[in-house]
Amino acid sequence: MYYTIIAAFCTAYYFINVAGFHMNIKRAFKRQGRIKPFDCVQCLSVWLAVVFYFLPDPITKFFAIIFLTGFIAQKIK
């Protein structure tokens, strides 16, 4: 259960604040303004938690480990 929470938050944080994928989505669709939930860490975390809840545990743990290291590296930098 804790892996789901960690994986959801760290994946959303990485996609929005580190990688900036929401900007690529805005450019691809030529859209102005917000594109929820892809530009909001809280919104994307909730939807990713739902997805990770239904995925097998090894996949959720993989996402938790990979994106937690990206989150920690960004904070240490």
Biopython code that builds the backbone (N, CA, C, O; Angstrom):
import numpy as np
from Bio.PDB.StructureBuilder import StructureBuilder

atoms = [
    (1, "MET", "N", (0.821, -1.196, 0.000)),
    (1, "MET", "CA", (0.000, 0.000, 0.000)),
    (1, "MET", "C", (0.863, 1.258, 0.000)),
    (1, "MET", "O", (0.564, 2.222, -0.705)),
    (2, "TYR", "N", (1.924, 1.244, 0.786)),
    (2, "TYR", "CA", (2.789, 2.421, 0.838)),
    (2, "TYR", "C", (3.518, 2.631, -0.482)),
    (2, "TYR", "O", (3.809, 3.763, -0.868)),
    (3, "TYR", "N", (3.808, 1.532, -1.167)),
    (3, "TYR", "CA", (4.453, 1.663, -2.471)),
    (3, "TYR", "C", (3.551, 2.388, -3.458)),
    (3, "TYR", "O", (4.034, 3.147, -4.298)),
    (4, "THR", "N", (2.267, 2.164, -3.365)),
    (4, "THR", "CA", (1.319, 2.839, -4.256)),
    (4, "THR", "C", (1.349, 4.344, -4.037)),
    (4, "THR", "O", (1.361, 5.116, -4.997)),
    (5, "ILE", "N", (1.360, 4.757, -2.793)),
    (5, "ILE", "CA", (1.379, 6.187, -2.473)),
    (5, "ILE", "C", (2.683, 6.819, -2.927)),
    (5, "ILE", "O", (2.680, 7.881, -3.549)),
    (6, "ILE", "N", (3.798, 6.169, -2.618)),
    (6, "ILE", "CA", (5.109, 6.701, -2.998)),
    (6, "ILE", "C", (5.246, 6.741, -4.508)),
    (6, "ILE", "O", (5.730, 7.729, -5.061)),
    (7, "ALA", "N", (4.827, 5.681, -5.182)),
    (7, "ALA", "CA", (4.937, 5.629, -6.640)),
    (7, "ALA", "C", (4.079, 6.707, -7.297)),
    (7, "ALA", "O", (4.519, 7.352, -8.248)),
    (8, "ALA", "N", (2.873, 6.905, -6.804)),
    (8, "ALA", "CA", (1.980, 7.897, -7.405)),
    (8, "ALA", "C", (2.535, 9.307, -7.248)),
    (8, "ALA", "O", (2.579, 10.067, -8.216)),
    (9, "PHE", "N", (2.957, 9.663, -6.040)),
    (9, "PHE", "CA", (3.461, 11.020, -5.828)),
    (9, "PHE", "C", (4.753, 11.271, -6.590)),
    (9, "PHE", "O", (4.887, 12.287, -7.272)),
    (10, "CYS", "N", (5.700, 10.355, -6.477)),
    (10, "CYS", "CA", (7.006, 10.581, -7.112)),
    (10, "CYS", "C", (6.916, 10.575, -8.630)),
    (10, "CYS", "O", (7.619, 11.340, -9.290)),
    (11, "THR", "N", (6.073, 9.736, -9.188)),
    (11, "THR", "CA", (5.893, 9.734, -10.646)),
    (11, "THR", "C", (5.266, 11.038, -11.110)),
    (11, "THR", "O", (5.716, 11.623, -12.096)),
    (12, "ALA", "N", (4.237, 11.502, -10.418)),
    (12, "ALA", "CA", (3.597, 12.766, -10.788)),
    (12, "ALA", "C", (4.559, 13.936, -10.620)),
    (12, "ALA", "O", (4.635, 14.806, -11.488)),
    (13, "TYR", "N", (5.286, 13.963, -9.521)),
    (13, "TYR", "CA", (6.243, 15.043, -9.282)),
    (13, "TYR", "C", (7.310, 15.073, -10.369)),
    (13, "TYR", "O", (7.658, 16.137, -10.880)),
    (14, "TYR", "N", (7.822, 13.901, -10.716)),
    (14, "TYR", "CA", (8.868, 13.833, -11.733)),
    (14, "TYR", "C", (8.349, 14.278, -13.098)),
    (14, "TYR", "O", (9.008, 15.057, -13.788)),
    (15, "PHE", "N", (7.179, 13.792, -13.490)),
    (15, "PHE", "CA", (6.636, 14.154, -14.797)),
    (15, "PHE", "C", (6.348, 15.649, -14.914)),
    (15, "PHE", "O", (6.531, 16.230, -15.984)),
    (16, "ILE", "N", (5.903, 16.273, -13.835)),
    (16, "ILE", "CA", (5.506, 17.677, -13.913)),
    (16, "ILE", "C", (6.659, 18.621, -13.622)),
    (16, "ILE", "O", (6.927, 19.527, -14.411)),
    (17, "ASN", "N", (7.346, 18.428, -12.506)),
    (17, "ASN", "CA", (8.346, 19.402, -12.083)),
    (17, "ASN", "C", (9.743, 19.163, -12.628)),
    (17, "ASN", "O", (10.499, 20.118, -12.801)),
    (18, "VAL", "N", (10.101, 17.938, -12.900)),
    (18, "VAL", "CA", (11.453, 17.645, -13.379)),
    (18, "VAL", "C", (11.488, 17.542, -14.902)),
    (18, "VAL", "O", (12.259, 18.242, -15.558)),
    (19, "ALA", "N", (10.661, 16.679, -15.456)),
    (19, "ALA", "CA", (10.694, 16.434, -16.895)),
    (19, "ALA", "C", (9.875, 17.444, -17.694)),
    (19, "ALA", "O", (10.211, 17.731, -18.843)),
    (20, "GLY", "N", (8.829, 17.977, -17.121)),
    (20, "GLY", "CA", (8.005, 18.958, -17.829)),
    (20, "GLY", "C", (7.210, 18.385, -18.992)),
    (20, "GLY", "O", (7.035, 19.054, -20.011)),
    (21, "PHE", "N", (6.729, 17.163, -18.853)),
    (21, "PHE", "CA", (5.979, 16.533, -19.937)),
    (21, "PHE", "C", (4.667, 17.251, -20.240)),
    (21, "PHE", "O", (4.156, 17.159, -21.356)),
    (22, "HIS", "N", (4.125, 17.952, -19.274)),
    (22, "HIS", "CA", (2.860, 18.638, -19.539)),
    (22, "HIS", "C", (3.047, 19.755, -20.569)),
    (22, "HIS", "O", (2.108, 20.092, -21.291)),
    (23, "MET", "N", (4.235, 20.323, -20.640)),
    (23, "MET", "CA", (4.493, 21.340, -21.661)),
    (23, "MET", "C", (4.540, 20.720, -23.053)),
    (23, "MET", "O", (4.085, 21.331, -24.021)),
    (24, "ASN", "N", (5.084, 19.520, -23.159)),
    (24, "ASN", "CA", (5.098, 18.832, -24.454)),
    (24, "ASN", "C", (3.688, 18.483, -24.915)),
    (24, "ASN", "O", (3.381, 18.560, -26.104)),
    (25, "ILE", "N", (2.840, 18.104, -23.979)),
    (25, "ILE", "CA", (1.451, 17.793, -24.316)),
    (25, "ILE", "C", (0.735, 19.052, -24.789)),
    (25, "ILE", "O", (-0.033, 19.005, -25.750)),
    (26, "LYS", "N", (0.982, 20.181, -24.119)),
    (26, "LYS", "CA", (0.351, 21.434, -24.536)),
    (26, "LYS", "C", (0.798, 21.837, -25.938)),
    (26, "LYS", "O", (-0.007, 22.295, -26.748)),
    (27, "ARG", "N", (2.085, 21.663, -26.214)),
    (27, "ARG", "CA", (2.582, 22.009, -27.555)),
    (27, "ARG", "C", (2.043, 21.074, -28.617)),
    (27, "ARG", "O", (1.723, 21.511, -29.722)),
    (28, "ALA", "N", (1.937, 19.801, -28.303)),
    (28, "ALA", "CA", (1.468, 18.816, -29.277)),
    (28, "ALA", "C", (0.016, 19.067, -29.675)),
    (28, "ALA", "O", (-0.350, 18.915, -30.841)),
    (29, "PHE", "N", (-0.809, 19.452, -28.699)),
    (29, "PHE", "CA", (-2.227, 19.702, -28.989)),
    (29, "PHE", "C", (-2.531, 21.170, -29.262)),
    (29, "PHE", "O", (-3.684, 21.540, -29.482)),
    (30, "LYS", "N", (-1.479, 22.016, -29.246)),
    (30, "LYS", "CA", (-1.622, 23.458, -29.500)),
    (30, "LYS", "C", (-2.737, 24.043, -28.644)),
    (30, "LYS", "O", (-3.696, 24.632, -29.142)),
    (31, "ARG", "N", (-2.575, 23.860, -27.357)),
    (31, "ARG", "CA", (-3.615, 24.249, -26.414)),
    (31, "ARG", "C", (-3.104, 25.328, -25.475)),
    (31, "ARG", "O", (-1.960, 25.278, -25.023)),
    (32, "GLN", "N", (-3.943, 26.292, -25.188)),
    (32, "GLN", "CA", (-3.630, 27.350, -24.228)),
    (32, "GLN", "C", (-4.273, 27.013, -22.892)),
    (32, "GLN", "O", (-5.289, 26.319, -22.850)),
    (33, "GLY", "N", (-3.697, 27.492, -21.814)),
    (33, "GLY", "CA", (-4.280, 27.271, -20.495)),
    (33, "GLY", "C", (-3.857, 25.945, -19.893)),
    (33, "GLY", "O", (-2.897, 25.314, -20.335)),
    (34, "ARG", "N", (-4.591, 25.545, -18.881)),
    (34, "ARG", "CA", (-4.259, 24.332, -18.142)),
    (34, "ARG", "C", (-4.795, 23.084, -18.828)),
    (34, "ARG", "O", (-5.785, 23.128, -19.558)),
    (35, "ILE", "N", (-4.125, 21.987, -18.577)),
    (35, "ILE", "CA", (-4.581, 20.689, -19.074)),
    (35, "ILE", "C", (-4.593, 19.709, -17.898)),
    (35, "ILE", "O", (-3.742, 18.824, -17.795)),
    (36, "LYS", "N", (-5.571, 19.889, -17.023)),
    (36, "LYS", "CA", (-5.688, 19.022, -15.857)),
    (36, "LYS", "C", (-5.978, 17.608, -16.305)),
    (36, "LYS", "O", (-6.710, 17.440, -17.280)),
    (37, "PRO", "N", (-5.477, 16.623, -15.686)),
    (37, "PRO", "CA", (-4.632, 16.541, -14.503)),
    (37, "PRO", "C", (-3.151, 16.520, -14.809)),
    (37, "PRO", "O", (-2.347, 16.254, -13.916)),
    (38, "PHE", "N", (-2.765, 16.795, -16.050)),
    (38, "PHE", "CA", (-1.361, 16.638, -16.434)),
    (38, "PHE", "C", (-0.457, 17.789, -16.009)),
    (38, "PHE", "O", (0.756, 17.702, -16.200)),
    (39, "ASP", "N", (-0.993, 18.852, -15.447)),
    (39, "ASP", "CA", (-0.149, 19.951, -14.995)),
    (39, "ASP", "C", (-0.289, 20.215, -13.501)),
    (39, "ASP", "O", (0.138, 21.263, -13.015)),
    (40, "CYS", "N", (-0.872, 19.292, -12.780)),
    (40, "CYS", "CA", (-1.133, 19.451, -11.351)),
    (40, "CYS", "C", (-0.636, 18.200, -10.627)),
    (40, "CYS", "O", (-1.118, 17.097, -10.886)),
    (41, "VAL", "N", (0.330, 18.371, -9.718)),
    (41, "VAL", "CA", (0.908, 17.220, -9.023)),
    (41, "VAL", "C", (-0.150, 16.483, -8.205)),
    (41, "VAL", "O", (-0.192, 15.253, -8.210)),
    (42, "GLN", "N", (-0.999, 17.224, -7.507)),
    (42, "GLN", "CA", (-2.012, 16.580, -6.682)),
    (42, "GLN", "C", (-3.011, 15.796, -7.536)),
    (42, "GLN", "O", (-3.361, 14.666, -7.196)),
    (43, "CYS", "N", (-3.465, 16.380, -8.626)),
    (43, "CYS", "CA", (-4.453, 15.719, -9.486)),
    (43, "CYS", "C", (-3.868, 14.464, -10.141)),
    (43, "CYS", "O", (-4.494, 13.404, -10.154)),
    (44, "LEU", "N", (-2.673, 14.605, -10.676)),
    (44, "LEU", "CA", (-2.047, 13.466, -11.345)),
    (44, "LEU", "C", (-1.697, 12.374, -10.346)),
    (44, "LEU", "O", (-1.756, 11.193, -10.687)),
    (45, "SER", "N", (-1.333, 12.741, -9.116)),
    (45, "SER", "CA", (-1.036, 11.741, -8.083)),
    (45, "SER", "C", (-2.253, 10.880, -7.780)),
    (45, "SER", "O", (-2.132, 9.667, -7.612)),
    (46, "VAL", "N", (-3.414, 11.498, -7.709)),
    (46, "VAL", "CA", (-4.630, 10.736, -7.419)),
    (46, "VAL", "C", (-4.918, 9.737, -8.532)),
    (46, "VAL", "O", (-5.211, 8.573, -8.258)),
    (47, "TRP", "N", (-4.840, 10.173, -9.769)),
    (47, "TRP", "CA", (-5.137, 9.269, -10.878)),
    (47, "TRP", "C", (-4.085, 8.183, -11.015)),
    (47, "TRP", "O", (-4.411, 7.045, -11.350)),
    (48, "LEU", "N", (-2.826, 8.521, -10.760)),
    (48, "LEU", "CA", (-1.790, 7.495, -10.803)),
    (48, "LEU", "C", (-1.943, 6.497, -9.662)),
    (48, "LEU", "O", (-1.645, 5.316, -9.838)),
    (49, "ALA", "N", (-2.402, 6.946, -8.499)),
    (49, "ALA", "CA", (-2.643, 6.026, -7.386)),
    (49, "ALA", "C", (-3.725, 5.015, -7.745)),
    (49, "ALA", "O", (-3.628, 3.841, -7.386)),
    (50, "VAL", "N", (-4.748, 5.467, -8.448)),
    (50, "VAL", "CA", (-5.801, 4.543, -8.898)),
    (50, "VAL", "C", (-5.222, 3.519, -9.864)),
    (50, "VAL", "O", (-5.522, 2.329, -9.770)),
    (51, "VAL", "N", (-4.396, 3.980, -10.789)),
    (51, "VAL", "CA", (-3.777, 3.064, -11.756)),
    (51, "VAL", "C", (-2.859, 2.078, -11.043)),
    (51, "VAL", "O", (-2.927, 0.875, -11.296)),
    (52, "PHE", "N", (-2.002, 2.577, -10.156)),
    (52, "PHE", "CA", (-1.059, 1.703, -9.459)),
    (52, "PHE", "C", (-1.759, 0.732, -8.512)),
    (52, "PHE", "O", (-1.231, -0.344, -8.230)),
    (53, "TYR", "N", (-2.923, 1.094, -8.028)),
    (53, "TYR", "CA", (-3.685, 0.196, -7.144)),
    (53, "TYR", "C", (-4.082, -1.079, -7.888)),
    (53, "TYR", "O", (-4.106, -2.161, -7.302)),
    (54, "PHE", "N", (-4.391, -0.949, -9.169)),
    (54, "PHE", "CA", (-4.839, -2.102, -9.945)),
    (54, "PHE", "C", (-3.708, -2.826, -10.667)),
    (54, "PHE", "O", (-3.927, -3.906, -11.214)),
    (55, "LEU", "N", (-2.516, -2.262, -10.681)),
    (55, "LEU", "CA", (-1.376, -2.938, -11.305)),
    (55, "LEU", "C", (-0.765, -3.937, -10.326)),
    (55, "LEU", "O", (-0.946, -3.806, -9.115)),
    (56, "PRO", "N", (-0.051, -4.922, -10.835)),
    (56, "PRO", "CA", (0.636, -5.870, -9.935)),
    (56, "PRO", "C", (1.700, -5.159, -9.088)),
    (56, "PRO", "O", (2.249, -4.133, -9.489)),
    (57, "ASP", "N", (1.971, -5.720, -7.929)),
    (57, "ASP", "CA", (2.913, -5.112, -6.991)),
    (57, "ASP", "C", (4.324, -4.907, -7.557)),
    (57, "ASP", "O", (4.915, -3.860, -7.295)),
    (58, "PRO", "N", (4.892, -5.845, -8.316)),
    (58, "PRO", "CA", (6.248, -5.592, -8.829)),
    (58, "PRO", "C", (6.331, -4.354, -9.734)),
    (58, "PRO", "O", (7.340, -3.649, -9.724)),
    (59, "ILE", "N", (5.294, -4.093, -10.500)),
    (59, "ILE", "CA", (5.298, -2.907, -11.362)),
    (59, "ILE", "C", (5.199, -1.645, -10.525)),
    (59, "ILE", "O", (5.881, -0.659, -10.802)),
    (60, "THR", "N", (4.353, -1.669, -9.502)),
    (60, "THR", "CA", (4.218, -0.513, -8.617)),
    (60, "THR", "C", (5.515, -0.257, -7.869)),
    (60, "THR", "O", (5.926, 0.895, -7.731)),
    (61, "LYS", "N", (6.167, -1.299, -7.384)),
    (61, "LYS", "CA", (7.449, -1.136, -6.703)),
    (61, "LYS", "C", (8.511, -0.599, -7.645)),
    (61, "LYS", "O", (9.337, 0.222, -7.245)),
    (62, "PHE", "N", (8.498, -1.051, -8.888)),
    (62, "PHE", "CA", (9.446, -0.545, -9.878)),
    (62, "PHE", "C", (9.280, 0.962, -10.062)),
    (62, "PHE", "O", (10.264, 1.701, -10.031)),
    (63, "PHE", "N", (8.044, 1.423, -10.254)),
    (63, "PHE", "CA", (7.802, 2.849, -10.408)),
    (63, "PHE", "C", (8.184, 3.621, -9.151)),
    (63, "PHE", "O", (8.722, 4.724, -9.245)),
    (64, "ALA", "N", (7.914, 3.059, -7.985)),
    (64, "ALA", "CA", (8.259, 3.729, -6.733)),
    (64, "ALA", "C", (9.767, 3.906, -6.618)),
    (64, "ALA", "O", (10.240, 4.980, -6.248)),
    (65, "ILE", "N", (10.512, 2.876, -6.928)),
    (65, "ILE", "CA", (11.968, 2.948, -6.806)),
    (65, "ILE", "C", (12.558, 3.889, -7.843)),
    (65, "ILE", "O", (13.392, 4.730, -7.508)),
    (66, "ILE", "N", (12.147, 3.764, -9.076)),
    (66, "ILE", "CA", (12.712, 4.581, -10.149)),
    (66, "ILE", "C", (12.434, 6.066, -9.930)),
    (66, "ILE", "O", (13.355, 6.880, -10.010)),
    (67, "PHE", "N", (11.194, 6.429, -9.657)),
    (67, "PHE", "CA", (10.861, 7.838, -9.552)),
    (67, "PHE", "C", (11.171, 8.426, -8.175)),
    (67, "PHE", "O", (11.298, 9.643, -8.047)),
    (68, "LEU", "N", (11.296, 7.592, -7.152)),
    (68, "LEU", "CA", (11.756, 8.095, -5.860)),
    (68, "LEU", "C", (13.215, 8.521, -5.959)),
    (68, "LEU", "O", (13.610, 9.525, -5.366)),
    (69, "THR", "N", (14.018, 7.765, -6.703)),
    (69, "THR", "CA", (15.401, 8.180, -6.887)),
    (69, "THR", "C", (15.493, 9.470, -7.688)),
    (69, "THR", "O", (16.345, 10.312, -7.404)),
    (70, "GLY", "N", (14.636, 9.637, -8.677)),
    (70, "GLY", "CA", (14.599, 10.900, -9.419)),
    (70, "GLY", "C", (14.169, 12.067, -8.541)),
    (70, "GLY", "O", (14.703, 13.169, -8.671)),
    (71, "PHE", "N", (13.207, 11.837, -7.649)),
    (71, "PHE", "CA", (12.756, 12.860, -6.722)),
    (71, "PHE", "C", (13.876, 13.246, -5.765)),
    (71, "PHE", "O", (14.125, 14.432, -5.546)),
    (72, "ILE", "N", (14.549, 12.258, -5.195)),
    (72, "ILE", "CA", (15.639, 12.541, -4.259)),
    (72, "ILE", "C", (16.800, 13.223, -4.968)),
    (72, "ILE", "O", (17.408, 14.137, -4.409)),
    (73, "ALA", "N", (17.116, 12.807, -6.167)),
    (73, "ALA", "CA", (18.210, 13.450, -6.908)),
    (73, "ALA", "C", (17.905, 14.912, -7.202)),
    (73, "ALA", "O", (18.803, 15.752, -7.151)),
    (74, "GLN", "N", (16.670, 15.221, -7.505)),
    (74, "GLN", "CA", (16.279, 16.610, -7.765)),
    (74, "GLN", "C", (16.397, 17.439, -6.502)),
    (74, "GLN", "O", (16.821, 18.593, -6.562)),
    (75, "LYS", "N", (16.030, 16.876, -5.357)),
    (75, "LYS", "CA", (16.115, 17.609, -4.083)),
    (75, "LYS", "C", (17.570, 17.806, -3.652)),
    (75, "LYS", "O", (17.908, 18.850, -3.094)),
    (76, "ILE", "N", (18.427, 16.825, -3.900)),
    (76, "ILE", "CA", (19.835, 16.932, -3.522)),
    (76, "ILE", "C", (20.560, 17.915, -4.433)),
    (76, "ILE", "O", (21.444, 18.644, -3.983)),
    (77, "LYS", "N", (20.202, 17.937, -5.672)),
    (77, "LYS", "CA", (20.858, 18.818, -6.646)),
    (77, "LYS", "C", (20.745, 20.248, -6.188)),
    (77, "LYS", "O", (21.232, 21.154, -6.865)),
]
sb = StructureBuilder()
sb.init_structure("model")
sb.init_model(0)
sb.init_chain("A")
sb.init_seg("    ")
for serial, (resi, resn, name, xyz) in enumerate(atoms, 1):
    if name == "N":
        sb.init_residue(resn, " ", resi, " ")
    sb.init_atom(name, np.array(xyz, "f"), 0.0, 1.0, " ", f" {name:<3s}", serial, name[0])
structure = sb.get_structure()
